[in-house]
Amino acid sequence: MSDERLIEQFKLLKRAKKLEQMGNPDRALDLYLELHERYEPNTSDAYERPAVLLERQKRYQEAYDMCKSAIEEIENDRMSGTVDKFQKRLDSIKEKMAEKPTTEEKSQTYKFGIIGFRSKNKGKMLTSIIFYLIFFILGVLLKSPYPTLLLIGGIYAITFFVDFIQVRDKKYKLKILATLFISLIVVIVSSINLPAAVNRAFELESSEGQLEGGSEIFKDSDEYMPKITTKHIEEAIEIIKNEIEVEDANIIVSDKTISFALLLLPSTDTSKAKDLGEQFIEILAHRVSGDEDISAPTFNSHGELYDYYSIIIAAGDSTDKAIAKGKKNANSKYITWLD
């Protein structure tokens, strides 16, 4: 073997030992096995240490083969060492292989988990709990799950990306890859919705109590105002009344405020009521945009009409129960739904 390959082999063995000493036996074992794949090591440690780690992981057949190879190398004078040491370990492994495996031994060795909670270090676990608790409180304050989902999705994505690189077992790699994909989806969805949640939280703080006849904030401007006609209102009402949950509807335009009222079936839940409310305002915006020089609603906007008019939405049922209440000022982008 050339001096260069001997140096490479020595460095790889040294790295593996260092990782094992630092408390990372899984990664150390990967390097020990890589050493045997790339070279034909002739040092006793290169066989003994991976055999020990394989036995700890209950990978008895691989540990057995490692000891068997070491004995053959020693007996053929290709490596210095004591046969007895490997023979004792070989006998011990054979006894364990002969024993009936327990339920725990049959279970998978890889376990999914979040960074911090996978560690047995109490300090790391406590730090993780505090870290997650801070983001949970932030989510409560913003009245949105997205801060917490963004944190958890990001941590899972990092965790399983690292695991996907390090884990060798193909059946676990597929599970890890699927979980990594789901984590990335959570991160993307949370990232898209988080700005809206922050904006709504600030709007809710500034507009609390204004739905019930309070003062409104309007844009002070003499700019052009789109004209809303009786025809626009009647067409919007007629369309929304085609929804099965809608018993009646009304629109009142006053100065720079448009009030939308929906009378819904008692069985309608809050989520559906909010959807119908947003659908109602977008129907009107579509009707007006057809006659006025303004943009119609898009995926990211309820329509340019509401850059000029503020909105009040109220949805209830025949029992006078308020199902959903919302508002949007002309100088804001999102509807604030009030609990």
PAKOLVEX-365893 format. One record per residue (C-alpha): residue number from 0; residue in one letter; x, y, z. Coordinates in nm, 2 decimals. Example, Ala and Ser with C-alpha at 12.3 -4.5 7.8 and 13.67 -1.06 7.14 Angstrom:
% PAKOLVEX-365893
+-----+------+--------+--------+--------+
! pos ! code !      x !      y !      z !
+-----+------+--------+--------+--------+
!   0 !    a !   1.23 !  -0.45 !   0.78 !
!   1 !    s !   1.37 !  -0.11 !   0.71 !
+-----+------+--------+--------+--------+
***
This chain:
% PAKOLVEX-365893
+-----+------+--------+--------+--------+
! pos ! code !      x !      y !      z !
+-----+------+--------+--------+--------+
!   0 !    m !   0.00 !   0.00 !   0.00 !
!   1 !    s !   0.14 !   0.34 !  -0.09 !
!   2 !    d !   0.23 !   0.60 !   0.18 !
!   3 !    e !  -0.05 !   0.83 !   0.06 !
!   4 !    r !  -0.31 !   0.56 !   0.11 !
!   5 !    l !  -0.17 !   0.47 !   0.45 !
!   6 !    i !  -0.20 !   0.84 !   0.56 !
!   7 !    e !  -0.56 !   0.86 !   0.43 !
!   8 !    q !  -0.64 !   0.54 !   0.62 !
!   9 !    f !  -0.48 !   0.67 !   0.94 !
!  10 !    k !  -0.67 !   1.00 !   0.92 !
!  11 !    l !  -1.00 !   0.83 !   0.86 !
!  12 !    l !  -0.94 !   0.59 !   1.16 !
!  13 !    k !  -0.84 !   0.89 !   1.38 !
!  14 !    r !  -1.15 !   1.08 !   1.28 !
!  15 !    a !  -1.37 !   0.78 !   1.37 !
!  16 !    k !  -1.21 !   0.74 !   1.71 !
!  17 !    k !  -1.24 !   1.12 !   1.78 !
!  18 !    l !  -1.61 !   1.11 !   1.70 !
!  19 !    e !  -1.66 !   0.81 !   1.93 !
!  20 !    q !  -1.48 !   0.99 !   2.21 !
!  21 !    m !  -1.70 !   1.30 !   2.16 !
!  22 !    g !  -2.02 !   1.09 !   2.21 !
!  23 !    n !  -2.12 !   1.04 !   1.84 !
!  24 !    p !  -2.10 !   0.66 !   1.80 !
!  25 !    d !  -2.34 !   0.65 !   1.50 !
!  26 !    r !  -2.13 !   0.88 !   1.29 !
!  27 !    a !  -1.81 !   0.71 !   1.42 !
!  28 !    l !  -1.94 !   0.37 !   1.31 !
!  29 !    d !  -2.02 !   0.51 !   0.96 !
!  30 !    l !  -1.65 !   0.61 !   0.93 !
!  31 !    y !  -1.53 !   0.28 !   1.06 !
!  32 !    l !  -1.74 !   0.10 !   0.80 !
!  33 !    e !  -1.62 !   0.34 !   0.53 !
!  34 !    l !  -1.26 !   0.26 !   0.63 !
!  35 !    h !  -1.33 !  -0.11 !   0.55 !
!  36 !    e !  -1.50 !  -0.03 !   0.22 !
!  37 !    r !  -1.22 !   0.19 !   0.09 !
!  38 !    y !  -0.91 !   0.02 !   0.24 !
!  39 !    e !  -0.79 !  -0.31 !   0.39 !
!  40 !    p !  -0.70 !  -0.18 !   0.74 !
!  41 !    n !  -0.43 !  -0.37 !   0.93 !
!  42 !    t !  -0.47 !  -0.23 !   1.28 !
!  43 !    s !  -0.65 !  -0.40 !   1.56 !
!  44 !    d !  -0.86 !  -0.09 !   1.65 !
!  45 !    a !  -1.00 !  -0.07 !   1.30 !
!  46 !    y !  -1.18 !  -0.41 !   1.37 !
!  47 !    e !  -1.24 !  -0.40 !   1.74 !
!  48 !    r !  -1.41 !  -0.06 !   1.77 !
!  49 !    p !  -1.67 !  -0.11 !   1.49 !
!  50 !    a !  -1.73 !  -0.46 !   1.63 !
!  51 !    v !  -1.81 !  -0.31 !   1.97 !
!  52 !    l !  -2.04 !  -0.04 !   1.82 !
!  53 !    l !  -2.22 !  -0.29 !   1.60 !
!  54 !    e !  -2.28 !  -0.52 !   1.89 !
!  55 !    r !  -2.42 !  -0.23 !   2.09 !
!  56 !    q !  -2.67 !  -0.16 !   1.81 !
!  57 !    k !  -2.76 !  -0.53 !   1.81 !
!  58 !    r !  -2.63 !  -0.57 !   1.46 !
!  59 !    y !  -2.49 !  -0.90 !   1.57 !
!  60 !    q !  -2.42 !  -1.06 !   1.23 !
!  61 !    e !  -2.22 !  -0.76 !   1.11 !
!  62 !    a !  -2.03 !  -0.76 !   1.44 !
!  63 !    y !  -1.97 !  -1.13 !   1.41 !
!  64 !    d !  -1.83 !  -1.09 !   1.06 !
!  65 !    m !  -1.60 !  -0.81 !   1.17 !
!  66 !    c !  -1.45 !  -1.02 !   1.45 !
!  67 !    k !  -1.42 !  -1.32 !   1.21 !
!  68 !    s !  -1.23 !  -1.10 !   0.96 !
!  69 !    a !  -0.99 !  -0.97 !   1.24 !
!  70 !    i !  -0.91 !  -1.33 !   1.34 !
!  71 !    e !  -0.83 !  -1.42 !   0.98 !
!  72 !    e !  -0.60 !  -1.12 !   0.94 !
!  73 !    i !  -0.41 !  -1.20 !   1.26 !
!  74 !    e !  -0.38 !  -1.57 !   1.18 !
!  75 !    n !  -0.25 !  -1.49 !   0.83 !
!  76 !    d !   0.01 !  -1.25 !   0.97 !
!  77 !    r !  -0.14 !  -0.95 !   0.79 !
!  78 !    m !  -0.22 !  -0.77 !   1.12 !
!  79 !    s !  -0.08 !  -0.77 !   1.47 !
!  80 !    g !  -0.31 !  -0.84 !   1.75 !
!  81 !    t !  -0.45 !  -1.11 !   1.99 !
!  82 !    v !  -0.68 !  -1.37 !   1.86 !
!  83 !    d !  -0.81 !  -1.45 !   2.20 !
!  84 !    k !  -0.96 !  -1.10 !   2.24 !
!  85 !    f !  -1.16 !  -1.13 !   1.92 !
!  86 !    q !  -1.25 !  -1.49 !   1.99 !
!  87 !    k !  -1.40 !  -1.40 !   2.33 !
!  88 !    r !  -1.61 !  -1.13 !   2.16 !
!  89 !    l !  -1.70 !  -1.37 !   1.88 !
!  90 !    d !  -1.83 !  -1.63 !   2.14 !
!  91 !    s !  -2.03 !  -1.36 !   2.32 !
!  92 !    i !  -2.19 !  -1.24 !   2.00 !
!  93 !    k !  -2.28 !  -1.60 !   1.90 !
!  94 !    e !  -2.46 !  -1.65 !   2.23 !
!  95 !    k !  -2.66 !  -1.33 !   2.18 !
!  96 !    m !  -2.74 !  -1.44 !   1.82 !
!  97 !    a !  -2.87 !  -1.77 !   1.96 !
!  98 !    e !  -3.10 !  -1.59 !   2.21 !
!  99 !    k !  -3.46 !  -1.52 !   2.10 !
! 100 !    p !  -3.48 !  -1.14 !   2.02 !
! 101 !    t !  -3.70 !  -0.94 !   2.25 !
! 102 !    t !  -3.98 !  -0.71 !   2.12 !
! 103 !    e !  -3.75 !  -0.41 !   2.19 !
! 104 !    e !  -3.47 !  -0.56 !   1.98 !
! 105 !    k !  -3.72 !  -0.62 !   1.69 !
! 106 !    s !  -3.82 !  -0.25 !   1.69 !
! 107 !    q !  -3.65 !  -0.01 !   1.46 !
! 108 !    t !  -3.33 !   0.15 !   1.58 !
! 109 !    y !  -3.39 !   0.49 !   1.42 !
! 110 !    k !  -3.64 !   0.71 !   1.60 !
! 111 !    f !  -3.79 !   1.03 !   1.47 !
! 112 !    g !  -3.77 !   1.33 !   1.71 !
! 113 !    i !  -3.71 !   1.70 !   1.74 !
! 114 !    i !  -3.37 !   1.85 !   1.80 !
! 115 !    g !  -3.31 !   1.88 !   2.18 !
! 116 !    f !  -3.57 !   1.62 !   2.28 !
! 117 !    r !  -3.37 !   1.34 !   2.11 !
! 118 !    s !  -3.08 !   1.42 !   2.34 !
! 119 !    k !  -3.06 !   1.26 !   2.69 !
! 120 !    n !  -2.89 !   1.58 !   2.81 !
! 121 !    k !  -3.13 !   1.75 !   3.05 !
! 122 !    g !  -2.98 !   2.10 !   2.98 !
! 123 !    k !  -3.05 !   2.06 !   2.61 !
! 124 !    m !  -3.40 !   1.94 !   2.67 !
! 125 !    l !  -3.47 !   2.23 !   2.91 !
! 126 !    t !  -3.34 !   2.48 !   2.65 !
! 127 !    s !  -3.56 !   2.32 !   2.38 !
! 128 !    i !  -3.87 !   2.35 !   2.60 !
! 129 !    i !  -3.81 !   2.72 !   2.68 !
! 130 !    f !  -3.74 !   2.78 !   2.31 !
! 131 !    y !  -4.06 !   2.62 !   2.19 !
! 132 !    l !  -4.26 !   2.78 !   2.47 !
! 133 !    i !  -4.15 !   3.13 !   2.36 !
! 134 !    f !  -4.27 !   3.06 !   2.01 !
! 135 !    f !  -4.60 !   2.91 !   2.14 !
! 136 !    i !  -4.66 !   3.22 !   2.34 !
! 137 !    l !  -4.59 !   3.43 !   2.03 !
! 138 !    g !  -4.84 !   3.23 !   1.84 !
! 139 !    v !  -5.10 !   3.29 !   2.12 !
! 140 !    l !  -5.03 !   3.67 !   2.12 !
! 141 !    l !  -5.07 !   3.69 !   1.74 !
! 142 !    k !  -5.38 !   3.46 !   1.76 !
! 143 !    s !  -5.22 !   3.25 !   1.49 !
! 144 !    p !  -5.06 !   2.90 !   1.48 !
! 145 !    y !  -4.81 !   3.00 !   1.21 !
! 146 !    p !  -4.52 !   3.12 !   1.43 !
! 147 !    t !  -4.52 !   2.79 !   1.61 !
! 148 !    l !  -4.57 !   2.59 !   1.29 !
! 149 !    l !  -4.28 !   2.78 !   1.12 !
! 150 !    l !  -4.05 !   2.70 !   1.41 !
! 151 !    i !  -4.14 !   2.33 !   1.43 !
! 152 !    g !  -4.14 !   2.29 !   1.05 !
! 153 !    g !  -3.80 !   2.45 !   1.02 !
! 154 !    i !  -3.65 !   2.24 !   1.30 !
! 155 !    y !  -3.79 !   1.92 !   1.16 !
! 156 !    a !  -3.66 !   2.01 !   0.81 !
! 157 !    i !  -3.31 !   2.06 !   0.94 !
! 158 !    t !  -3.32 !   1.75 !   1.16 !
! 159 !    f !  -3.44 !   1.52 !   0.89 !
! 160 !    f !  -3.21 !   1.67 !   0.62 !
! 161 !    v !  -2.91 !   1.58 !   0.84 !
! 162 !    d !  -3.06 !   1.24 !   0.92 !
! 163 !    f !  -3.12 !   1.17 !   0.55 !
! 164 !    i !  -2.75 !   1.23 !   0.48 !
! 165 !    q !  -2.63 !   1.02 !   0.77 !
! 166 !    v !  -2.87 !   0.72 !   0.79 !
! 167 !    r !  -2.77 !   0.43 !   0.57 !
! 168 !    d !  -3.07 !   0.21 !   0.60 !
! 169 !    k !  -3.28 !   0.26 !   0.28 !
! 170 !    k !  -3.61 !   0.18 !   0.44 !
! 171 !    y !  -3.55 !   0.46 !   0.70 !
! 172 !    k !  -3.42 !   0.70 !   0.43 !
! 173 !    l !  -3.76 !   0.68 !   0.25 !
! 174 !    k !  -3.95 !   0.76 !   0.57 !
! 175 !    i !  -3.71 !   1.04 !   0.65 !
! 176 !    l !  -3.74 !   1.19 !   0.30 !
! 177 !    a !  -4.13 !   1.18 !   0.33 !
! 178 !    t !  -4.12 !   1.36 !   0.66 !
! 179 !    l !  -3.86 !   1.61 !   0.53 !
! 180 !    f !  -4.10 !   1.69 !   0.24 !
! 181 !    i !  -4.39 !   1.74 !   0.48 !
! 182 !    s !  -4.17 !   1.97 !   0.70 !
! 183 !    l !  -4.08 !   2.18 !   0.40 !
! 184 !    i !  -4.45 !   2.22 !   0.31 !
! 185 !    v !  -4.53 !   2.34 !   0.66 !
! 186 !    v !  -4.24 !   2.59 !   0.64 !
! 187 !    i !  -4.36 !   2.72 !   0.31 !
! 188 !    v !  -4.73 !   2.75 !   0.41 !
! 189 !    s !  -4.63 !   2.92 !   0.75 !
! 190 !    s !  -4.40 !   3.16 !   0.57 !
! 191 !    i !  -4.67 !   3.27 !   0.33 !
! 192 !    n !  -4.93 !   3.32 !   0.60 !
! 193 !    l !  -4.72 !   3.46 !   0.88 !
! 194 !    p !  -4.71 !   3.82 !   0.75 !
! 195 !    a !  -5.09 !   3.82 !   0.72 !
! 196 !    a !  -5.11 !   3.70 !   1.08 !
! 197 !    v !  -4.88 !   3.97 !   1.21 !
! 198 !    n !  -5.08 !   4.23 !   1.02 !
! 199 !    r !  -5.41 !   4.11 !   1.15 !
! 200 !    a !  -5.28 !   4.11 !   1.50 !
! 201 !    f !  -5.19 !   4.48 !   1.48 !
! 202 !    e !  -5.52 !   4.57 !   1.31 !
! 203 !    l !  -5.71 !   4.38 !   1.57 !
! 204 !    e !  -5.53 !   4.58 !   1.85 !
! 205 !    s !  -5.60 !   4.91 !   1.68 !
! 206 !    s !  -5.96 !   4.84 !   1.58 !
! 207 !    e !  -6.10 !   4.66 !   1.89 !
! 208 !    g !  -6.46 !   4.77 !   1.96 !
! 209 !    q !  -6.50 !   4.97 !   1.64 !
! 210 !    l !  -6.74 !   4.73 !   1.47 !
! 211 !    e !  -7.02 !   4.83 !   1.70 !
! 212 !    g !  -7.07 !   5.20 !   1.59 !
! 213 !    g !  -6.72 !   5.31 !   1.68 !
! 214 !    s !  -6.52 !   5.57 !   1.49 !
! 215 !    e !  -6.36 !   5.45 !   1.17 !
! 216 !    i !  -6.02 !   5.53 !   1.02 !
! 217 !    f !  -6.05 !   5.65 !   0.66 !
! 218 !    k !  -5.80 !   5.77 !   0.40 !
! 219 !    d !  -5.81 !   6.15 !   0.39 !
! 220 !    s !  -5.80 !   6.20 !   0.01 !
! 221 !    d !  -5.99 !   6.38 !  -0.26 !
! 222 !    e !  -5.89 !   6.11 !  -0.51 !
! 223 !    y !  -6.13 !   5.94 !  -0.74 !
! 224 !    m !  -6.39 !   5.72 !  -0.58 !
! 225 !    p !  -6.54 !   5.42 !  -0.77 !
! 226 !    k !  -6.91 !   5.45 !  -0.80 !
! 227 !    i !  -7.13 !   5.17 !  -0.66 !
! 228 !    t !  -7.47 !   5.16 !  -0.83 !
! 229 !    t !  -7.79 !   5.00 !  -0.72 !
! 230 !    k !  -7.75 !   4.75 !  -1.01 !
! 231 !    h !  -7.41 !   4.64 !  -0.87 !
! 232 !    i !  -7.56 !   4.59 !  -0.52 !
! 233 !    e !  -7.86 !   4.39 !  -0.65 !
! 234 !    e !  -7.65 !   4.17 !  -0.87 !
! 235 !    a !  -7.41 !   4.09 !  -0.58 !
! 236 !    i !  -7.70 !   4.01 !  -0.35 !
! 237 !    e !  -7.87 !   3.79 !  -0.60 !
! 238 !    i !  -7.55 !   3.59 !  -0.66 !
! 239 !    i !  -7.46 !   3.53 !  -0.29 !
! 240 !    k !  -7.82 !   3.42 !  -0.22 !
! 241 !    n !  -7.76 !   3.13 !  -0.45 !
! 242 !    e !  -7.54 !   2.98 !  -0.18 !
! 243 !    i !  -7.74 !   2.72 !   0.01 !
! 244 !    e !  -7.64 !   2.86 !   0.36 !
! 245 !    v !  -7.76 !   3.21 !   0.27 !
! 246 !    e !  -8.12 !   3.30 !   0.35 !
! 247 !    d !  -8.09 !   3.67 !   0.29 !
! 248 !    a !  -7.83 !   3.94 !   0.23 !
! 249 !    n !  -7.79 !   4.32 !   0.22 !
! 250 !    i !  -7.54 !   4.59 !   0.13 !
! 251 !    i !  -7.54 !   4.94 !   0.26 !
! 252 !    v !  -7.30 !   5.20 !   0.12 !
! 253 !    s !  -7.25 !   5.51 !   0.34 !
! 254 !    d !  -6.99 !   5.77 !   0.26 !
! 255 !    k !  -6.67 !   5.57 !   0.25 !
! 256 !    t !  -6.79 !   5.25 !   0.42 !
! 257 !    i !  -6.97 !   4.95 !   0.28 !
! 258 !    s !  -7.16 !   4.73 !   0.52 !
! 259 !    f !  -7.23 !   4.37 !   0.42 !
! 260 !    a !  -7.50 !   4.17 !   0.61 !
! 261 !    l !  -7.57 !   3.80 !   0.57 !
! 262 !    l !  -7.85 !   3.60 !   0.72 !
! 263 !    l !  -7.74 !   3.24 !   0.74 !
! 264 !    l !  -7.88 !   2.91 !   0.83 !
! 265 !    p !  -7.84 !   2.83 !   1.21 !
! 266 !    s !  -7.62 !   2.52 !   1.12 !
! 267 !    t !  -7.36 !   2.74 !   0.95 !
! 268 !    d !  -7.03 !   2.74 !   1.13 !
! 269 !    t !  -6.79 !   3.03 !   1.18 !
! 270 !    s !  -6.54 !   2.92 !   0.92 !
! 271 !    k !  -6.81 !   2.89 !   0.65 !
! 272 !    a !  -6.96 !   3.23 !   0.75 !
! 273 !    k !  -6.62 !   3.40 !   0.70 !
! 274 !    d !  -6.58 !   3.23 !   0.36 !
! 275 !    l !  -6.92 !   3.35 !   0.26 !
! 276 !    g !  -6.84 !   3.70 !   0.38 !
! 277 !    e !  -6.52 !   3.72 !   0.18 !
! 278 !    q !  -6.70 !   3.58 !  -0.12 !
! 279 !    f !  -6.98 !   3.84 !  -0.09 !
! 280 !    i !  -6.74 !   4.14 !  -0.09 !
! 281 !    e !  -6.55 !   4.00 !  -0.39 !
! 282 !    i !  -6.87 !   3.95 !  -0.58 !
! 283 !    l !  -6.94 !   4.32 !  -0.54 !
! 284 !    a !  -6.59 !   4.41 !  -0.63 !
! 285 !    h !  -6.61 !   4.21 !  -0.95 !
! 286 !    r !  -6.94 !   4.38 !  -1.05 !
! 287 !    v !  -6.80 !   4.73 !  -0.98 !
! 288 !    s !  -6.47 !   4.66 !  -1.16 !
! 289 !    g !  -6.66 !   4.58 !  -1.48 !
! 290 !    d !  -6.78 !   4.94 !  -1.50 !
! 291 !    e !  -6.51 !   5.13 !  -1.32 !
! 292 !    d !  -6.14 !   5.17 !  -1.39 !
! 293 !    i !  -6.03 !   4.95 !  -1.10 !
! 294 !    s !  -5.88 !   4.60 !  -1.07 !
! 295 !    a !  -6.09 !   4.30 !  -0.99 !
! 296 !    p !  -6.01 !   4.07 !  -0.70 !
! 297 !    t !  -5.71 !   3.84 !  -0.74 !
! 298 !    f !  -5.55 !   3.56 !  -0.54 !
! 299 !    n !  -5.37 !   3.81 !  -0.32 !
! 300 !    s !  -5.64 !   4.09 !  -0.31 !
! 301 !    h !  -6.01 !   4.13 !  -0.24 !
! 302 !    g !  -6.01 !   4.40 !  -0.51 !
! 303 !    e !  -5.90 !   4.75 !  -0.57 !
! 304 !    l !  -6.25 !   4.87 !  -0.47 !
! 305 !    y !  -6.15 !   4.83 !  -0.11 !
! 306 !    d !  -5.86 !   5.06 !  -0.14 !
! 307 !    y !  -6.12 !   5.33 !  -0.15 !
! 308 !    y !  -6.39 !   5.19 !   0.08 !
! 309 !    s !  -6.37 !   5.05 !   0.43 !
! 310 !    i !  -6.57 !   4.73 !   0.50 !
! 311 !    i !  -6.79 !   4.60 !   0.78 !
! 312 !    i !  -6.91 !   4.24 !   0.76 !
! 313 !    a !  -7.17 !   4.09 !   0.99 !
! 314 !    a !  -7.31 !   3.74 !   0.95 !
! 315 !    g !  -7.58 !   3.60 !   1.18 !
! 316 !    d !  -7.87 !   3.36 !   1.18 !
! 317 !    s !  -8.24 !   3.38 !   1.25 !
! 318 !    t !  -8.19 !   3.33 !   1.62 !
! 319 !    d !  -8.00 !   3.67 !   1.63 !
! 320 !    k !  -7.68 !   3.47 !   1.69 !
! 321 !    a !  -7.37 !   3.65 !   1.55 !
! 322 !    i !  -7.17 !   3.39 !   1.36 !
! 323 !    a !  -6.89 !   3.61 !   1.22 !
! 324 !    k !  -6.79 !   3.98 !   1.24 !
! 325 !    g !  -6.52 !   4.14 !   1.04 !
! 326 !    k !  -6.38 !   4.47 !   0.92 !
! 327 !    k !  -6.11 !   4.61 !   0.69 !
! 328 !    n !  -6.00 !   4.97 !   0.67 !
! 329 !    a !  -5.93 !   5.12 !   0.33 !
! 330 !    n !  -5.56 !   5.16 !   0.44 !
! 331 !    s !  -5.51 !   4.79 !   0.52 !
! 332 !    k !  -5.48 !   4.48 !   0.31 !
! 333 !    y !  -5.65 !   4.21 !   0.52 !
! 334 !    i !  -5.99 !   4.16 !   0.68 !
! 335 !    t !  -5.98 !   4.15 !   1.06 !
! 336 !    w !  -6.22 !   3.90 !   1.20 !
! 337 !    l !  -6.33 !   3.98 !   1.56 !
! 338 !    d !  -6.41 !   3.70 !   1.80 !
+-----+------+--------+--------+--------+
***
